[in-house]
Amino acid sequence: MDELYAICQTFEIDDNDARSFVLKKAGGEDGEGVAWPIIISRKGNNYYGFENACPHQGLQLGAGGAEVMDDEGNFLVCRHHGAQFDIDSGKCFSGPCQGKELTPIAIVVDDGDVCITGVELAEEDGLDLPDSDMPEVVITGD
Ligand code: FES
């Protein structure tokens, strides 16, 4: 089974709301990893993950730290040119990329944690993991 990366706890995202996070994916030219902005949205007790890259021009939905939800909490919105997306399917129903969709990310809820899976992250810093959940690295010389 793919590794699970805990991103936040279930109660940290309200119903009909979404939060954005910037993770670090393994890879990149120098092997140091690449920034990977994502969105996790919630509808009832279901959680949905998407890459935070608008299908219109590839920009992050919430520009300059702006909310990725519209002000009434009905849909995800791209603050650049106003594309609007369903919070569960990620489909754009209005705006310049209507008919396209956000790239989904597999989400697993595990013991109160909202986790992503199916990817390899470069590091887990900033993912709100308690220390006890971090893998221990032992360096030995020979
Ligand atoms: S970049 Fe999102 S609507 Fe243009």
Residues whose N, C-alpha, C, O or C-beta is under 5 A from the ligand:
A	BS01	FES	C54 H56 Q57 G58 L59 C78 H80 H81 G82 A83
